Amino acid sequence: MGFQALAGITGLGLPQLSVQWLEGAGDGAAYRGRRVLPRDIDIPLDIVGRDRAHLSSLVTRLARVLADECTLTYIDEPGVRWSTAVRWIGGGSIDPGAGSRDVQTVITLRAPSPYFLSESPQTVAIGGTVAASFLSSMSAMPLSSSQAIGAVELANDGDVPAYPVWEVTGPGDNFKAISPTGEVLHWTGTLAAGEKLVVDMGAGTVKDGTGANRYSALNTAPRFWSVAPGASTATASLLNITTASKVVCSWRPRKWVVI
């Protein structure tokens, strides 16, 4: 009794694309870019109850669950959970005369984001009392007793770019994060001892530990960059540090396809 997904689910492969082409006076066209579209997922369901009254309550329960935003999750062979937010956009029709204790239907869900996001973030911690000192945790070149710059090894286990989140704990100032391809995000503000700064590359936000906006302290032309699939090396630096200073970089891998 209960709900069972049947064979025939669609929409879990490569998502649809909107591709832009520029057609001129000559032959052919020039590629101008692409946009990955939301994905629609059809899930066939078999709903089985003890009797018609119980079956009716199960269908009502399904309707209440689908009324709000849901999370569609799958677990791959290594045991990693991948999920995406979905909304019910159609389907669910039922033939009331099909049976007294079971019915079959198909529900259609739309995922605004075409990617499945890992529920387990990957993290690199630098400095602080739990990890080793700021300098020794990096492939570092100390410039002075209160200044550090070094390489941070990033490993994106997904198959599309992921966006890192930097959490900086003071004291320190002039935090800088440079991507493997040279894109620079430079925050020119100052953090007191124990004060936090959170830079979310995906959301494009810069906030302190209280949630207050600290975006205005960014240097000119900031670049919110992503981490490419595979292994890569970024650079992080922080000035006027102590042994209490700490930087944590985390990111959640994303996948195209459920297999």
C-alpha positions as CSV (number, residue, x, y, z in Angstrom):
1,M,0.0,0.0,0.0
2,G,1.1,3.6,-0.6
3,F,2.9,5.3,-3.4
4,Q,5.2,3.7,-6.0
5,A,7.0,5.3,-8.9
6,L,6.7,3.2,-12.0
7,A,9.1,2.8,-15.0
8,G,8.8,5.5,-17.6
9,I,10.1,8.6,-15.8
10,T,11.2,11.3,-18.2
11,G,13.1,14.5,-17.9
12,L,16.1,13.3,-16.0
13,G,18.5,13.3,-19.0
14,L,20.2,16.3,-20.4
15,P,18.1,19.5,-20.1
16,Q,16.8,21.5,-23.0
17,L,18.7,24.5,-24.3
18,S,17.9,27.8,-25.8
19,V,20.6,28.6,-28.3
20,Q,21.2,32.0,-29.9
21,W,22.5,32.3,-33.4
22,L,23.3,35.4,-35.4
23,E,22.3,35.2,-39.1
24,G,24.0,37.7,-41.4
25,A,24.0,38.3,-45.1
26,G,26.4,35.5,-45.8
27,D,25.9,31.7,-45.6
28,G,25.2,30.0,-42.3
29,A,25.1,31.6,-38.9
30,A,27.4,32.6,-36.0
31,Y,26.9,31.0,-32.5
32,R,26.1,33.7,-29.9
33,G,25.5,31.7,-26.8
34,R,23.1,29.4,-25.0
35,R,20.9,29.3,-22.0
36,V,20.0,26.1,-20.1
37,L,16.2,25.9,-19.7
38,P,14.2,24.5,-16.7
39,R,13.5,20.8,-16.8
40,D,10.1,19.2,-16.8
41,I,9.9,15.7,-15.1
42,D,7.1,13.3,-15.6
43,I,6.7,10.6,-12.9
44,P,4.2,7.7,-13.3
45,L,2.7,6.7,-10.0
46,D,0.8,3.7,-8.8
47,I,-1.3,4.5,-5.7
48,V,-2.6,1.6,-3.7
49,G,-4.9,1.8,-0.6
50,R,-6.7,-0.7,1.7
51,D,-10.0,0.3,0.3
52,R,-11.6,3.2,-1.6
53,A,-11.7,5.5,1.5
54,H,-8.0,4.9,2.2
55,L,-7.2,5.4,-1.5
56,S,-9.0,8.8,-1.4
57,S,-7.0,9.8,1.7
58,L,-3.7,8.9,-0.1
59,V,-4.6,11.0,-3.1
60,T,-5.5,13.9,-0.8
61,R,-2.1,13.5,0.9
62,L,-0.4,13.6,-2.5
63,A,-2.2,16.8,-3.4
64,R,-1.2,18.5,-0.2
65,V,2.4,17.6,-0.6
66,L,2.5,18.9,-4.2
67,A,0.7,22.1,-3.3
68,D,4.0,23.8,-2.2
69,E,7.6,23.7,-3.4
70,C,9.0,20.2,-3.1
71,T,12.5,18.7,-3.3
72,L,13.2,15.8,-5.6
73,T,16.1,13.7,-4.3
74,Y,18.0,10.7,-5.6
75,I,20.9,8.7,-4.1
76,D,23.7,7.6,-6.4
77,E,25.7,4.3,-6.1
78,P,28.3,5.8,-3.7
79,G,25.5,7.0,-1.5
80,V,25.7,10.8,-2.3
81,R,22.3,12.6,-2.2
82,W,21.5,14.9,-5.1
83,S,18.5,17.1,-5.1
84,T,16.7,19.9,-7.0
85,A,13.7,22.1,-6.0
86,V,10.5,21.3,-8.1
87,R,7.0,22.6,-8.5
88,W,3.9,20.7,-9.6
89,I,2.7,22.1,-12.9
90,G,0.3,19.4,-14.2
91,G,-0.8,15.9,-14.5
92,G,-2.4,13.9,-11.7
93,S,-5.6,13.0,-13.5
94,I,-7.3,9.9,-12.2
95,D,-10.0,7.6,-13.6
96,P,-12.4,7.2,-10.6
97,G,-13.8,4.0,-12.1
98,A,-10.4,2.4,-12.6
99,G,-10.4,0.4,-9.4
100,S,-11.6,0.3,-5.8
101,R,-8.2,0.3,-4.1
102,D,-5.5,1.3,-6.7
103,V,-5.1,4.0,-9.4
104,Q,-2.3,5.0,-11.8
105,T,-1.5,8.6,-12.8
106,V,1.4,10.7,-14.0
107,I,2.5,13.9,-12.3
108,T,4.5,16.6,-14.0
109,L,7.1,18.6,-12.0
110,R,9.2,21.6,-13.2
111,A,12.7,22.2,-11.8
112,P,13.5,25.9,-12.1
113,S,17.2,25.0,-11.9
114,P,18.2,22.3,-14.5
115,Y,21.0,21.0,-12.2
116,F,20.9,18.5,-9.3
117,L,22.8,19.8,-6.3
118,S,24.8,17.7,-3.9
119,E,23.5,17.8,-0.4
120,S,27.0,17.3,1.0
121,P,29.2,20.4,0.4
122,Q,32.9,20.1,-0.2
123,T,35.0,22.2,2.2
124,V,38.6,23.5,2.5
125,A,39.3,25.0,5.9
126,I,42.4,27.2,6.4
127,G,43.7,28.5,9.8
128,G,41.9,28.9,13.1
129,T,42.2,26.8,16.3
130,V,40.7,23.7,14.8
131,A,42.8,23.6,11.6
132,A,46.5,24.3,11.3
133,S,47.8,27.8,11.2
134,F,46.7,30.0,8.2
135,L,50.1,29.8,6.6
136,S,50.9,26.1,7.1
137,S,47.5,25.0,5.7
138,M,48.3,26.5,2.3
139,S,51.0,26.3,-0.2
140,A,51.9,29.7,1.2
141,M,54.5,32.4,0.7
142,P,54.6,34.6,3.9
143,L,55.1,38.2,2.9
144,S,55.3,39.4,6.5
145,S,54.3,38.2,10.0
146,S,50.8,39.5,9.5
147,Q,50.2,38.8,5.8
148,A,49.5,35.6,4.0
149,I,48.9,34.5,0.4
150,G,48.7,31.0,-0.9
151,A,47.1,28.4,-3.1
152,V,43.8,26.6,-2.3
153,E,43.2,23.2,-3.9
154,L,39.6,22.9,-5.1
155,A,38.0,19.6,-6.3
156,N,34.6,19.8,-7.9
157,D,33.1,16.3,-8.2
158,G,30.2,17.5,-10.3
159,D,30.0,17.9,-14.0
160,V,29.1,21.6,-14.3
161,P,30.7,24.6,-12.6
162,A,30.0,25.1,-8.9
163,Y,30.0,28.4,-7.0
164,P,32.1,28.6,-3.8
165,V,31.1,30.3,-0.6
166,W,33.9,31.9,1.4
167,E,33.6,32.4,5.1
168,V,36.3,34.6,6.6
169,T,36.8,34.9,10.3
170,G,38.8,37.9,11.7
171,P,40.9,39.5,12.6
172,G,42.1,40.5,9.1
173,D,41.4,42.8,6.2
174,N,41.7,43.1,2.5
175,F,40.4,39.6,1.7
176,K,41.1,38.5,-1.9
177,A,40.0,35.4,-3.8
178,I,41.5,34.7,-7.2
179,S,40.0,32.0,-9.4
180,P,42.1,29.4,-11.3
181,T,41.6,31.5,-14.4
182,G,42.6,34.8,-12.8
183,E,39.3,36.4,-12.0
184,V,39.6,38.6,-8.9
185,L,37.2,39.3,-6.0
186,H,38.8,41.8,-3.6
187,W,37.1,42.9,-0.4
188,T,38.8,46.0,1.1
189,G,37.1,46.1,4.5
190,T,38.3,45.1,7.9
191,L,37.2,42.3,10.3
192,A,37.6,42.5,14.0
193,A,38.6,39.4,16.0
194,G,35.8,36.8,15.8
195,E,33.9,38.9,13.2
196,K,32.7,36.9,10.1
197,L,32.4,37.7,6.4
198,V,30.5,35.5,4.0
199,V,31.0,35.8,0.3
200,D,28.6,33.8,-1.8
201,M,29.8,33.6,-5.3
202,G,26.6,32.0,-6.7
203,A,24.2,34.5,-5.1
204,G,26.6,37.5,-5.7
205,T,26.3,38.6,-2.1
206,V,28.7,39.8,0.6
207,K,27.4,39.8,4.2
208,D,28.8,39.7,7.7
209,G,27.9,37.2,10.4
210,T,24.8,39.2,11.4
211,G,23.5,39.2,7.8
212,A,24.3,42.9,7.2
213,N,25.3,43.8,3.7
214,R,29.0,44.5,3.2
215,Y,29.0,44.6,-0.6
216,S,30.1,48.3,-0.7
217,A,33.6,47.3,0.5
218,L,34.3,45.4,-2.7
219,N,37.0,46.8,-4.9
220,T,36.0,48.0,-8.4
221,A,34.9,45.5,-11.0
222,P,34.5,42.5,-8.6
223,R,34.2,39.1,-10.3
224,F,32.0,36.4,-8.7
225,W,33.6,33.3,-10.2
226,S,32.9,29.6,-10.3
227,V,34.8,26.3,-9.8
228,A,35.2,24.2,-13.0
229,P,34.6,20.4,-12.8
230,G,37.7,18.5,-11.7
231,A,40.7,19.7,-9.7
232,S,41.9,23.3,-9.9
233,T,43.9,25.8,-7.8
234,A,42.6,29.1,-6.5
235,T,44.5,31.8,-4.5
236,A,43.3,33.3,-1.3
237,S,44.9,36.1,0.7
238,L,44.2,38.0,3.9
239,L,46.2,40.8,5.6
240,N,46.8,41.6,9.3
241,I,46.0,38.1,10.5
242,T,46.6,36.3,13.7
243,T,46.5,32.6,14.6
244,A,42.8,33.1,15.2
245,S,42.1,34.1,11.6
246,K,40.4,31.5,9.5
247,V,39.1,31.1,6.0
248,V,36.7,28.3,4.9
249,C,35.8,27.7,1.3
250,S,32.9,25.4,0.5
251,W,31.0,24.5,-2.6
252,R,28.2,22.1,-3.6
253,P,28.8,20.1,-6.8
254,R,26.1,20.1,-9.4
255,K,25.2,17.4,-12.0
256,W,23.3,17.5,-15.3
257,V,21.9,14.0,-15.4
258,V,20.4,11.4,-13.2
259,I,21.4,7.8,-14.2
